[in-house]
Amino acid sequence: MFVLSSVFLGVPVLGFMGLGTVELLVVSGVILLLFGSRLPKVMRSLGQGIVEFKRGVQGIEDESNQDATAK
């Protein structure tokens, strides 16, 4: 359950499954420390994967449209 902004016992809760702002910052900091040097490479690979996926979907849509107009 995703909570955008609510109050839990007087403490604002922003995040996922009741994690507060401080907890999210700590988790983000730990992830940055562990993967900081590899993070740009990981993000670049993720972006390339998304682009490749979109190209594949577009290719399937194009083939489907060609088949529909040929009939």
N, C-alpha and C positions, 0 to 999 in steps of 0.2 A: 504494500500500500504506500503510495507516494504522498507525502505531506508537504504542501507548498509553504504554508505558514499557519501555524496554530500555536497554542500555548499549552504546555504540559507542566503542571505544578509550578507555574510562574516562569518557566524557562522556555524561550522560543525554540521551537523545533523546526528546523529546515533540513530536509533531506529525505533519506530513504529509510523506511522501517524504524523511525524514531531516533535516528542518529542526529545529534545536535550539530551546531556549527563548529564547535571546538573539535568534536570527534572527527568530523569530515576533514577539517584542516590537518589534524594529526595523521589520519590515514593518507591524505594527499601528500603530506611531507614524507612519510615513510616510503610511499611508492616512488616519489621523486628521488629520494636517496638511493633506493635500490636499483631503479631503472633509469636514472637521470642521464647517464652517458649513452644509453641505447634508445632513449625515448624518441629522438628525431628519426632514427632509422625505423623504429616500429611504426610511428605515425605515417611516414612516407610509404611503407609497405602496405599499411592499412588503406591509405588513400588510393594507391595503385590497384589494390584488390577491389575497392568499390568501383573505380572507373572501369575495370575489366568486367565486373559483374554487370554494370549498366550497359556496356557494349554488347555483352552476350544477350541480355534481355532485349535490347533494341534489334539485334539480329534475328531473334526469334519472332519478334513482332513484325519485322519487315517480311520474313518468310510467310508468316500467317496472312498478312495483307496481300501478298502476291498470289497466294493460293486462293484467297477469297475472290480476287478480281479475275483470276483465270477461269473460274467456274461459271 
